[in-house]
Amino acid sequence: MKSSVRKSVINENAVHTKTETKPVSPNTKRIITEYQLKDHLGNNRVTFSDLKFTFDNNNVPELNLDFLSATNYYPFGMTQPGRHWEKQNYSHRFGYNGMEKDDEMKGLGNSLDFGARIYDSRLVRFMSMDKAVSSFPYYSPYLFAGNTPIAGADMNGDSLYFEIFVSGHKDKKDDETFKKAAETRKFDIEKSKTYDKKRDCVVILEVQNLEDIKSKVEEKVKELSPKFGQTVEFGLWSHSGIEGPRGSKDCEQYPLNKRDKNQMSINGWNQINFNWTSEEKGLPKPKTNRAFFYGCRTAVSNVEHFISFAQNISFLGNFRNVSVWGQSNYSNTSKYTNYRTLILDPNDVNKLYMVGEEDGFSLKMFFTPVPAYKMIEFSNGTKKSESYQDGDKK
């Protein structure tokens, strides 16, 4: 048994789910808080309340643990006959994988609401197709948890996207540029064919100290992951150098060195729990979990170490099997992802991208767009490909 991501009120091995008012004596009402004990799949196994009034010989009330329900499941979620118990006049709403039960039509625990689809634990199938079926042609569009019910679980939601920009610069146009680029990425994701606003969520975060990425991302993961699933993308818009992105404020715990305190060390990047989508949660692994560093030269090899920042990041344990992308040269603003166009004011355009460009300003851009440099992809320390980022192309 273990706890969920939500914090318990009185017991770190239990989860607060709801409160309701129940009579505890003829003249008294108390708030009854319910808790759940869950297994490794998030199945609700035991439900109990922390409040149950009894009275001793002196008529002094005492509080005792009050068990409300207990359930065992077959693989794939069907309730085991004779292995389910509920207190009289009590019915618990949640069951297998922590999903809400619909017992009216098919009986106890046989129909579960996973948000986007209804699951039948007796047929071991969803009642409608997975909207992402084209991404996983090797799976049935109706199966549950990749047919691995002991090790995996389906989640109520698909994808979290984190798009982060650095603010706090002396030149406020830099703030506006990075913010506009992050908003453009959010717009493109939400307009894509695979995005479902009921199941997916794009989060834009603003930081000044790069170390704040850890606390802000992990806080949002804790808040949103139960509803929207795990992280599939992280993007960062900032000034950058060969050794990585730059914040507008100095790092305190993990500065790169004494001179470049506004850059975070590799050890600092290794501290962030992005909660990437993985097969460990029973979800078919997507083609890639993606991390994009849009600042200048993030995929250019360091002269001293012969390795780029993006490649170095891809070695880290918390970026394992993640597709890490960096810029192959200096980056600047553009209306397209495959051509560099001149943008004097980020407020003059509806959409803005940060794309690779040749070293130095090109007068050609006054007359015609200039081909952009492609971004470079690394995974587990190995270069995989070069490509333009997603978005509008000329």
Secondary structure as UniProt FT lines:
FT   TURN            12..13
FT   STRAND          15..25
FT   TURN            26..27
FT   STRAND          28..38
FT   TURN            40..41
FT   STRAND          44..49
FT   STRAND          53..55
FT   TURN            57..58
FT   STRAND          61..63
FT   STRAND          66..73
FT   TURN            75..76
FT   STRAND          79..86
FT   TURN            88..89
FT   HELIX           96..98
FT   STRAND          100..101
FT   HELIX           103..106
FT   TURN            108..109
FT   STRAND          111..113
FT   STRAND          118..120
FT   TURN            121..124
FT   STRAND          125..126
FT   TURN            131..132
FT   HELIX           133..135
FT   TURN            137..138
FT   TURN            141..142
FT   HELIX           145..147
FT   TURN            149..151
FT   STRAND          159..166
FT   HELIX           172..190
FT   TURN            193..194
FT   TURN            197..199
FT   STRAND          200..207
FT   TURN            210..211
FT   HELIX           212..228
FT   STRAND          230..237
FT   STRAND          239..241
FT   TURN            242..243
FT   STRAND          244..246
FT   TURN            261..262
FT   HELIX           266..269
FT   TURN            270..271
FT   HELIX           279..281
FT   STRAND          289..293
FT   TURN            296..299
FT   TURN            303..305
FT   HELIX           309..314
FT   HELIX           317..319
FT   TURN            320..321
FT   STRAND          322..327
FT   STRAND          330..334
FT   STRAND          339..340
FT   HELIX           346..348
FT   STRAND          353..357
FT   HELIX           363..366
FT   STRAND          370..371
FT   STRAND          375..379
FT   TURN            380..381
FT   STRAND          382..387
//
